Amino acid sequence: MQVELAHYLLLGAVLFGIGAMGVLTRKNLIIILMSVELMLNSVNLSFIALARHAADQEAQVIVFFVLCVAAAEVAVGLAILISVWRKRGSMNVDAMSALKG
Amino acid sequence: MLELLYLIPVFPLLGVLLNTFALRGQSEKVVGGVASLMVAASFIVALGGFFELLGMPADSRHFELDLFRWIIVGDFAAQAGFLADPLSMVMMLIVTGVSALIHIYSIGYMHGDEGFRKFFIYLNLFVFFMLLLVMGNNYLVMFVGWEGVGLCSYLLIGFWYTDELKASAGKKAFIMNRIGDFGFLLAIFLIWTTFGTINFAEIEPMAQAYPVGAGVITAICLLLFTGATGKSAQLPLYTWLPDAMAGPTPVSALIHAATMVTAGVYMIVRSNFLFSLSPDAMLVVAWVGGLTALFAATIGLVQTDIKKVLAYSTVSQLGFMFLACGVGAYTAAIFHLMTHAFFKGLLFLGSGSVIHGMSNEQDIRVMGGLKSKMPTTYWTFLIGTLAIAGIPGLAGFFSKDEILWKTYESHHVILWGIGITAAFCTAFYMFRLLFLTFFGKFRGSKAQEHHVHESPKLMTVPLIILAVLSAIGGYVGVPHALGGHNYFHDWLLPVLSSHGVTHGGEHHGVPTAEYVLMAVSVLVAVIGIMLARSWYLGKSSTVESLGKSGMRNLLYNKYWVDQIYDTVISQPLVKVSEIFAKYVDQGTVDGAVNGVGTTVVSFGGLVRKIQTGVTQNYAVMMGMGTVVLLGMLIWSVLG
């Protein structure tokens, strides 16, 4: 079976869906953060597949940007997570609704 | 001296300011002394003005002092200005003179009261406003004074405001007066729209252009008189005055003798050029006055509170003055106003002296035998009583007799009958008061008997001065029939318009009728005194004869007028107010205001639900939003 563009995009879509579901349903902040990473990577996968398909390098450059931003985000996100843990002793996002109206 | 006219009201005002700001924490002597001195200074200036007026020719005794342009709105212009003519001069002298004595007396009477300084501030303010009232050269300045004395009466009657009863007496006086003031205010509006001016001197010639009995003039007069019934406690607005006895006694004296209640009479006489054009209005004035005189006198027959007897006596005497106004005898009205100021001031201060000596006891049922213990008070009180009863030779006789004579002469025989009956009641109840208070055995407690003492000099000296005035004050107006000359009448004549004024007895050949009437009124007074003597001075004199039964019960309860007012006017008003409060105010107005608030809050509550603070909810919405946007995008591309 020939692996075609559609397969990559489908995998990307499935990964994105799993990530999105994780962000929406899981209560643990770390898992949510991981799910966000999953969504970012699914998008990266789609970018690369499309870049190959179109024989264009621009999308690959964008992937590098995304990777950099994701790395930075993880660094900052983890720092926030640690201080939340210290402050609250919990990673449950439902417990962090102090900003509700 | 007349250029310094403005000083007359300025002095008491200065007293108010000094006592309010500069003399805080000073001794009673300084506070009371300054206040008394200010009023005395006004009296001296007034006296100077009086002699200057006296020196002028009779026809030019009219001096106006324009102070400043006060209100200019559209066509309406009002000057603040003072007027000195024979009428206002008489009033200035009475107000400042009697008030000065009352001030001095108050230093003794109010000794030790915690509100001592406050009392004198109010007292000075009262005199200030009364002077504005009598000195104003137009109706608006008069109205300012008119309202001012109303305010001060409220402050002074409710002076001991911690006592609920006294505070509400002050309120009653104020509200009753406001009802009358409404009439006065309407009268001023009507005067303005009719004549285009509110200045007395400018209205007078204009009024002459109207025919006698003109509707608009009658309307103005009746409205003015409505104001007068409130201020001067006439039927039907008299009930505040007896209640006003709750205030300190010098206040009663001030209100009853020199200020406030005399304002209505003064206003009518001041407006004589209008009243003389309206026989209908004058008839109303005469009848209200006459009926009030009798009505109040009958109530006075059975009252047991020393001050209440005097209060009803004032209502009754004011009725006499209005009776005089109503029959066109304006000079007689002012004459009686003056003599009344002397003897009523004396009687009130005398009753204050008795109350002072009796440790604040006001019930004449527990007095008696004070003659020997308080000789000065007794003798001065006796002179006042004789004067008010109408015994010849004393001030009250001349003025009251002139009123009765003028009433008869103007063919109001029924009113004369009412007047003479009232005079009989006056003699009776005044001597009843005198006998019960000063004669017989002491009926109070041992402690009271031990405490009874003559009042200090500060109080007795004003009594003596007023007693002298009560005795000789009538000689300025001895009727021609008695071979005298009515100087008072001549003095006031230039103020009075030529219409409808009944002139003195000089036009009549032999004044037989006048002699007869005079004899009748003296006889009536003497019978009243003898009757009081046999009832209250004989062996059966005492408390039993003061009991209640039948007619006496009706009188004792003042014909239930207060209760009738309460049932017919007050209670329904309260009920209507409650309905309005519940449905209109709390229901509609509060409902609308709160409704707006509640609506906004509930909308906010709806929007608030979105702000959960839970990150995932936001993410869901973001996702849904993206889906919707994408859907719209695709739809638009495909569509």
Chai-1 contact restraints between the chains, C-beta under 6 A:
chainA,res_idxA,chainB,res_idxB,connection_type,confidence,min_distance_angstrom,max_distance_angstrom,comment,restraint_id
A,V23,B,A619,contact,1.0,0.0,6.0,A-B,restraint_1
A,L24,B,Q616,contact,1.0,0.0,6.0,A-B,restraint_2
A,L24,B,A619,contact,1.0,0.0,6.0,A-B,restraint_3
A,L24,B,V620,contact,1.0,0.0,6.0,A-B,restraint_4
A,V93,B,T615,contact,1.0,0.0,6.0,A-B,restraint_5
A,D94,B,V614,contact,1.0,0.0,6.0,A-B,restraint_6
A,S97,B,G613,contact,1.0,0.0,6.0,A-B,restraint_7
A,S97,B,V614,contact,1.0,0.0,6.0,A-B,restraint_8
A,L99,B,G613,contact,1.0,0.0,6.0,A-B,restraint_9
A,K100,B,Q611,contact,1.0,0.0,6.0,A-B,restraint_10
A,K100,B,T612,contact,1.0,0.0,6.0,A-B,restraint_11
A,K100,B,G613,contact,1.0,0.0,6.0,A-B,restraint_12
A,G101,B,R608,contact,1.0,0.0,6.0,A-B,restraint_13
A,G101,B,Q611,contact,1.0,0.0,6.0,A-B,restraint_14
